[in-house]
Amino acid sequence: MADLLSLHWGERIVGVEASVTPGAIRVRTAFSADRTPVAADGELPDESKGLAAALSGAGVSARKADVVLSQQDVVTRWLELPPVPDEELPGIVRYQAGTKSTLSVDQLIVDYLPLPASEDSETRSVLLATVAKSTVAEIVRDLSVAGIELRSLGVGSLALSDLAKTVSGSQSQGDGLVVVADREQLEVTVHQGGCTVLTHSASLSGETDPVRTAGQAISRALFAAGNSVADLNLDSAVLFGALGEDLVDVVRGRMSGSQGDPRVDVVSLTDTPLVDFQSQPPEPLLGSPALVSAIGGLLAANGQVVERVDFMDPHKPPPPERRVSTQLLVRVAVGLVLAIGLVYGLKTMNERGALDEISELEEKVQDQRKLFFGKADSAKKLPSTSTVDRWNQKKVQWLDQLNELTPILGDSGEVILTEVNMSQDVRQGLGRITVTGLANDRGPVTKMTSDIRGLENYTVRPSKLDPNKDRQAAFRFRFNKVNILLDGKAKTPGAEKKKAENGQAQTKAGSSGKEEAGS
């Protein structure tokens, strides 16, 4: 498998080149480089080769990079919106971004992380993320100088949460806190139900007591989260970085208001079985939030995250329906006029014979109507016929839908479906298939929902994994009621094959005709 290049773009550029598989991240090399300053005259300074030199010195072979931004370059906000459908979210979120930003929305790239909501909820929430277009242009320029292509652009704090949830396992679906800190920088994320709802950062550089300053920043983050997010009950925390051990008591004290004794885990990148370093980075780099973010960004780059923020491919509204141009309408109208004139001329030329044939046919039709309907009014359509027509138009061929989904739902034994429900009476779409099942890892569920979302007839709403409470079961996670909405009907199996066979038959017939003509 090809190595991935993940970069954290902050005051300095910190990167890793690694190979990623479900359950394992093998870091081949880690490095850091100075961020290129922007010259006043637009000229690239001599330091512009800093990143290129760092990549060359580390022996990086990847030519495409996945970048995550620090909090100094990206702004995140928790937004509560009306319960609009998914296709209307991009427009509403973009409007809200324009009202809350000091920059014009035309100067920003806007994306968001949709948060799960129940069907009967009166509101829905998203985590808004914005970045200036000038910042993206600077990153593209610096990477281009180093011979690297920018593939995706995410948020460093969300990458921290992705890594923490993967490492913590069963804690990932509860309400919790992720703290990454060294003596220079502090990063805090708050997640509810496994989804990030708030991010916060603070500089600890130059502080005589960085632990005390970090504790104050954590308190501010928890206060902001409590005022914004309803029903937030923090019961766990994951700590990374050089100050992780020093912040255990501080974090536990700040979470003392939660019910029960909160669980606080300190994770070292060198000790967790998820991450394997081919050669261990130097200590200042190893304990930095930037390195943790860069490693966390590998999960999204490898497709192990269901929902992500990507400023290179942000959420967009569906394309508008194609409208017929005026020129095309004129052409159609002219064609209709010519066709009508041609028909009228032919009718005039053969009027006598045609009228006689029509009269005979009408008499035969009337005779047949009398035989079939008797004395009833034969001009009216039978009510039963209309009912059958409406039923045929609305019904969903569930066997065709399941035949289209079976290769994805039953691809391997890593996901077990325990319940499949199909319903046609839904508020949106043609129908809904709801699946419930078990899995031993997040990756197969993520792949299943991503593959279904890639089909043009289906939409999958965000869902979450719950720990499997049956301790005797072989699977660790349970996913409940994953709703697969039908936006279109599946093609009837065998239709394409039949069409191809007909085409081959016509080809053979044509070839036979040519041979006979030649002989």
Backbone hydrogen bonds, N-H to C=O, Kabsch-Sander energy under -0.5 kcal/mol:
donor,donor_aa,acceptor,acceptor_aa,energy
4,L,18,A,-3.6
5,L,64,K,-0.6
6,S,4,L,-0.6
6,S,16,V,-2.5
7,L,66,D,-2.2
8,H,14,V,-3.7
9,W,7,L,-0.6
9,W,68,V,-2.7
10,G,8,H,-0.8
10,G,12,R,-1.7
13,I,33,A,-2.9
14,V,8,H,-2.1
14,V,12,R,-0.6
15,G,31,F,-2.5
16,V,6,S,-2.3
17,E,29,T,-2.2
18,A,4,L,-2.3
19,S,26,R,-2.0
21,T,24,A,-2.6
24,A,21,T,-2.5
25,I,274,L,-2.8
26,R,19,S,-2.6
27,V,25,I,-0.8
27,V,276,D,-2.4
28,R,17,E,-2.4
28,R,26,R,-0.6
29,T,17,E,-1.4
31,F,15,G,-2.3
33,A,13,I,-2.5
35,R,11,E,-0.8
39,A,37,P,-0.6
39,A,43,E,-0.5
42,G,39,A,-1.3
48,S,45,P,-1.8
49,K,46,D,-1.3
50,G,47,E,-2.2
53,A,49,K,-2.7
54,A,50,G,-2.1
55,L,51,L,-2.7
56,S,52,A,-2.3
57,G,53,A,-2.8
58,A,54,A,-1.9
59,G,55,L,-0.5
59,G,56,S,-0.9
60,V,55,L,-2.4
65,A,149,E,-2.7
66,D,5,L,-2.7
67,V,65,A,-0.5
67,V,152,S,-2.5
68,V,7,L,-2.7
69,L,154,G,-1.9
70,S,9,W,-1.9
73,D,70,S,-1.6
74,V,70,S,-0.9
75,V,130,T,-2.3
77,R,128,L,-2.2
79,L,77,R,-0.5
79,L,126,V,-3.0
81,L,79,L,-0.5
81,L,124,R,-3.7
84,V,82,P,-2.6
88,E,85,P,-1.4
89,L,85,P,-0.6
89,L,86,D,-0.9
92,I,88,E,-1.7
93,V,89,L,-3.0
94,R,90,P,-2.1
95,Y,91,G,-1.9
96,Q,92,I,-2.4
97,A,93,V,-2.4
98,G,94,R,-1.8
99,T,95,Y,-1.4
100,K,96,Q,-1.2
101,S,97,A,-1.0
107,Q,104,S,-2.0
108,L,105,V,-1.2
109,I,131,V,-2.6
110,V,108,L,-0.5
111,D,129,A,-2.4
113,L,127,L,-1.9
115,L,125,S,-2.1
121,S,118,S,-1.5
124,R,81,L,-2.5
126,V,79,L,-2.1
127,L,113,L,-2.0
128,L,77,R,-3.2
128,L,126,V,-0.7
129,A,111,D,-2.6
130,T,75,V,-2.3
131,V,109,I,-1.6
132,A,73,D,-0.5
133,K,107,Q,-2.6
135,T,132,A,-0.5
136,V,132,A,-1.5
137,A,133,K,-2.3
138,E,134,S,-1.9
139,I,135,T,-2.1
140,V,136,V,-2.6
141,R,137,A,-2.2
142,D,138,E,-2.5
143,L,139,I,-2.5
144,S,140,V,-2.2
145,V,141,R,-2.1
146,A,142,D,-1.3
147,G,144,S,-1.4
148,I,143,L,-3.2
149,E,63,R,-2.5
151,R,65,A,-3.0
151,R,149,E,-0.6
152,S,65,A,-1.0
154,G,67,V,-3.1
156,G,69,L,-2.9
159,A,155,V,-1.6
160,L,156,G,-1.8
161,S,157,S,-1.7
162,D,158,L,-2.3
163,L,159,A,-2.2
164,A,160,L,-2.6
165,K,161,S,-2.7
166,T,162,D,-1.7
167,V,163,L,-2.3
168,S,164,A,-2.8
169,G,165,K,-1.1
170,S,168,S,-0.6
171,Q,168,S,-1.1
172,S,169,G,-1.8
173,Q,170,S,-0.8
174,G,171,Q,-1.5
176,G,174,G,-0.5
176,G,191,H,-2.3
177,L,236,S,-1.5
178,V,189,T,-2.6
179,V,238,V,-2.5
180,V,187,E,-2.5
181,A,240,F,-1.5
182,D,185,Q,-2.0
186,L,202,A,-2.5
187,E,180,V,-2.7
188,V,200,H,-3.4
189,T,178,V,-2.2
190,V,198,L,-2.5
191,H,176,G,-2.2
192,Q,195,C,-2.7
194,G,174,G,-1.5
195,C,192,Q,-1.6
197,V,190,V,-2.9
198,L,190,V,-1.5
200,H,188,V,-2.7
202,A,186,L,-2.0
204,L,184,E,-2.0
205,S,184,E,-1.1
207,E,204,L,-1.8
213,T,209,D,-1.9
214,A,210,P,-2.5
215,G,211,V,-2.2
216,Q,212,R,-1.8
217,A,213,T,-2.0
218,I,214,A,-2.4
219,S,215,G,-2.1
220,R,216,Q,-2.0
221,A,217,A,-2.0
222,L,218,I,-2.4
223,F,219,S,-2.4
224,A,220,R,-2.3
225,A,221,A,-2.3
226,G,222,L,-2.4
227,N,223,F,-1.6
228,S,224,A,-1.2
229,V,225,A,-2.8
232,L,229,V,-0.6
233,N,231,D,-0.6
235,D,175,D,-2.6
236,S,175,D,-0.7
237,A,263,R,-2.4
238,V,177,L,-2.4
239,L,265,D,-3.1
240,F,179,V,-2.8
242,A,287,G,-1.8
243,L,181,A,-2.4
244,G,241,G,-1.6
247,L,243,L,-1.3
247,L,244,G,-0.7
248,V,245,E,-1.0
251,V,247,L,-2.9
252,R,248,V,-2.5
253,G,249,D,-2.2
254,R,250,V,-2.1
255,M,251,V,-1.7
256,S,253,G,-1.2
258,S,255,M,-1.9
263,R,235,D,-2.2
264,V,262,P,-0.5
265,D,237,A,-2.7
265,D,263,R,-0.5
267,V,239,L,-3.1
267,V,265,D,-0.5
271,D,268,S,-1.2
272,T,268,S,-1.9
275,V,272,T,-0.9
276,D,25,I,-2.8
278,Q,27,V,-3.0
286,L,282,P,-2.5
287,G,283,E,-2.0
288,S,285,L,-1.3
292,V,288,S,-1.5
293,S,289,P,-2.5
294,A,290,A,-2.3
295,I,291,L,-2.3
296,G,292,V,-2.5
297,G,293,S,-2.3
298,L,294,A,-0.6
298,L,295,I,-1.1
299,L,296,G,-1.2
300,A,296,G,-0.8
301,A,297,G,-2.0
302,N,298,L,-1.6
303,G,300,A,-1.5
304,Q,299,L,-2.7
310,D,308,R,-0.5
311,F,153,L,-3.1
313,D,310,D,-1.1
329,L,325,S,-1.9
330,V,326,T,-2.3
331,R,327,Q,-2.1
332,V,328,L,-2.4
333,A,329,L,-2.6
334,V,330,V,-2.6
335,G,331,R,-2.3
336,L,332,V,-2.4
337,V,333,A,-2.4
338,L,334,V,-2.4
339,A,335,G,-2.4
340,I,336,L,-2.8
341,G,337,V,-2.5
342,L,338,L,-2.4
343,V,339,A,-2.5
344,Y,340,I,-2.7
345,G,341,G,-2.3
346,L,342,L,-2.4
347,K,343,V,-2.5
348,T,344,Y,-2.3
349,M,345,G,-2.2
350,N,346,L,-1.7
351,E,348,T,-1.0
354,A,350,N,-2.4
355,L,351,E,-2.7
356,D,352,R,-2.0
357,E,353,G,-2.1
358,I,354,A,-2.6
359,S,355,L,-2.4
360,E,356,D,-2.2
361,L,357,E,-2.5
362,E,358,I,-2.8
363,E,359,S,-2.2
364,K,360,E,-2.1
365,V,361,L,-2.5
366,Q,362,E,-2.5
367,D,363,E,-2.3
368,Q,364,K,-2.4
369,R,365,V,-2.5
370,K,366,Q,-2.3
371,L,367,D,-2.0
372,F,368,Q,-2.1
373,F,369,R,-3.4
374,G,369,R,-0.6
374,G,370,K,-1.5
376,A,373,F,-1.5
378,S,376,A,-0.7
380,K,377,D,-0.7
385,T,382,L,-0.5
386,S,382,L,-1.6
387,T,383,P,-2.2
388,V,384,S,-2.3
389,D,385,T,-2.2
390,R,386,S,-2.4
391,W,387,T,-2.3
392,N,388,V,-2.4
393,Q,389,D,-1.8
394,K,390,R,-1.8
395,K,391,W,-2.2
398,W,396,V,-1.5
400,D,397,Q,-0.5
401,Q,397,Q,-2.0
402,L,398,W,-3.0
403,N,399,L,-2.1
404,E,400,D,-1.8
405,L,401,Q,-1.8
406,T,402,L,-2.3
408,I,405,L,-1.4
409,L,405,L,-2.8
410,G,406,T,-2.6
411,D,408,I,-1.0
415,V,412,S,-0.7
416,I,438,L,-2.7
417,L,415,V,-0.5
418,T,416,I,-0.6
418,T,436,T,-2.6
419,E,436,T,-1.9
421,N,434,T,-2.9
423,S,432,R,-2.6
426,V,424,Q,-1.5
430,L,486,L,-2.9
431,G,486,L,-0.7
432,R,423,S,-2.8
433,I,484,I,-2.5
434,T,421,N,-2.9
434,T,432,R,-0.5
435,V,433,I,-0.5
435,V,482,V,-1.9
436,T,419,E,-2.4
437,G,479,F,-2.2
438,L,416,I,-2.9
439,A,477,F,-2.2
440,N,414,E,-0.8
445,V,441,D,-0.7
446,T,442,R,-2.5
447,K,443,G,-2.8
448,M,444,P,-2.4
449,T,445,V,-2.5
450,S,446,T,-2.3
451,D,447,K,-2.6
452,I,448,M,-2.2
453,R,449,T,-2.3
454,G,450,S,-1.3
455,L,451,D,-0.5
455,L,452,I,-1.4
458,Y,455,L,-1.1
459,T,485,L,-1.8
461,R,459,T,-0.5
461,R,483,N,-1.5
466,D,478,R,-3.3
468,N,476,R,-3.0
469,K,467,P,-0.6
471,R,469,K,-1.1
473,A,470,D,-1.6
477,F,439,A,-2.8
478,R,466,D,-3.5
479,F,437,G,-2.1
480,N,464,K,-0.6
480,N,478,R,-0.5
482,V,435,V,-2.9
483,N,481,K,-0.9
484,I,433,I,-2.9
484,I,482,V,-0.5
485,L,459,T,-3.0
485,L,483,N,-0.7
486,L,431,G,-2.5
487,D,457,N,-2.8
487,D,485,L,-0.7
488,G,457,N,-1.2
495,A,492,T,-2.0
498,K,494,G,-2.4
499,K,495,A,-2.1
500,A,496,E,-2.3
501,E,497,K,-2.2
502,N,498,K,-2.2
503,G,499,K,-2.0
504,Q,500,A,-2.2
505,A,501,E,-2.1
506,Q,502,N,-2.3
507,T,503,G,-2.0
508,K,504,Q,-2.3
509,A,505,A,-2.2
510,G,506,Q,-2.4
511,S,507,T,-2.2
512,S,508,K,-2.3
513,G,509,A,-2.1
514,K,510,G,-1.8
515,E,511,S,-1.9
516,E,512,S,-2.1
517,A,513,G,-2.1
518,G,514,K,-2.2
519,S,515,E,-2.0
